[in-house]
Amino acid sequence: MAEKKMWGGRFRQKTAALVEEYTQSVSYDRLMYRQDIAGSTAHARMLARQGIIAQEDAERIVSGLAQIREEIESGSFQWRTEMEDVHMNIESRLSELVGDAGKRLHTGRSRNDQVALDFRLYVSDAIREWQEQVRAVIAELVKQAAQHVDTLLPGCTHMQPAQPVSLGHHLLAFAWMLRRDYDRMADCDKRTRVCPLGAAALAGTTYPLDPASVAEELGMFGTFRNSMDAVSDRDFAMEAMFSGSLVMAHLSRLCEELIIWANPNFGYIYLPDAYATGSSIMPQKKNPDVAEIMRGKVGRVYGSLMTLLTTVKGLPMTYNRDLQEDKEPFMDTDKTVSSSLALMAGMLSELRFNTGRMAAVMRSGFLNATELADYLVGKGVPFREAHHITGAAVALAEDNGKALEDLSVDEFRSVSELIGDDVYAVLDYEAAVARRKTQGGTGPGSVRAQLEELGAWLGA
């Protein structure tokens, strides 16, 4: 006779040991114990309210589940692989504690909708934690940007010097990226935190359940509309993983900047000792390993998303055991995104900038060339012609080993008679940045407006 499983009524043979090990999920889905207990507690209370089980049984169930949570959090709970998953482990222990009342908990539900509920709550809780961590990173970016509104550095396109920009403006570019990530997560959470209880295995149930009351107790946004869809799709997890992938992409871009800026050939930042490592052979080295590893972990998160996309792409309706493969990729993503955000917030809080080096580098690369072109446009020269004249001035300066602002008036007039003494005020880097007054530009007024808007958002 088979070892007695909760689903084993018709089975005569014992499950093979290798099968139990291969199919178990309790080694990782035990992380969902809080969500499973919360969902079961709400389900038991609803069953009593609907007159499906006795109030006394519901109270025993709720009390037993509370005790199980204490056991898990104290480390005394015995997880058993033969019980397959977190759900069966908890239900089995519940029956040990409260007897037949515990066996009534599963009335009106299947593991299919139970798993979907627990996983939705788990993903939603993770999303909300990511949001708070994203806010913390944005807060550090805002804090640093507020100190460097008037600090200038070379802005680049194609990794080549382009125009002078405010360091504060540069940092806030990443803040706005992450702000969109925050909003994207909030939108994802609305579709994730939806209650599937009542869908049962796939067809609904004959019991007069009240899923809406369960959703309300669990702080969810609503209930399922189609029982087959409720138990069979994991789009909410994939959407969350996509949101996490974008967070990692944005963190990676910031890491790339920090890695480049830490190189002495740039020398824009002093890398915090706590977020760097040394070399086993070269005593002078200070390696940006945290930023490099974070940049490397992006592929891990992308891979997890692709894993789940591949898992669900060919599944027939409705629930299939393949869906057990949804949790490890998400849990790994959760760990990676959460730890990366925490590390980035810490690294930014200790980051110091070498503003003197930025100012020195500003004079190379002809970052004020666009100012000369605009100056000529102001003299009535069509922009395309002004572009060519400016290019000739840059070539002249380059041939003589000078910056544009170091050319004499006579040298300027060798490329255009329209250039006069007033050009030097236009070529000043601070003046060039200050003229960028349009919304979203790098001018001080625009940067302060961004800081004010993000500060108000953080305060709210």
Secondary structure, 3 states (H helix, E strand, C coil): CCCCCCCCCCCCCCCCHHHHHHHCCHHHHHHHHHHHHHHHHHHHHHHHHCCCCCHHHHHHHHHHHHHHHHHHHHCCCCCCHHHCCHHHHHHHHHHHHHCHHHHCCCCCCCHHHHHHHHHHHHHHHHHHHHHHHHHHHHHHHHHHHHHCCCCEEEEEECCEEEEEEEHHHHHHHHHHHHHHHHHHHHHHHHHHCCECCCCCCCCCCCCCCCHHHHHHHCCCCCECCCHHHHHHCCHHHHHHHHHHHHHHHHHHHHHHHHHHHHCCCCCCEECCHHHCECCCCCCCCCECHHHHHHHHHHHHHHHHHHHHHHHHCCCCCCCCHHHHHHHHHHHHHHHHHHHHHHHHHHHHHCCEECHHHHHHHHCCCCCCHHHHHHHHHHCCCCHHHHHHHHHHHHHHHHHCCCCHHHCCHHHHHCCCCCCCCCHHHHHCHHHHHHCCCCCCCCCHHHHHHHHHHHHHHHHC
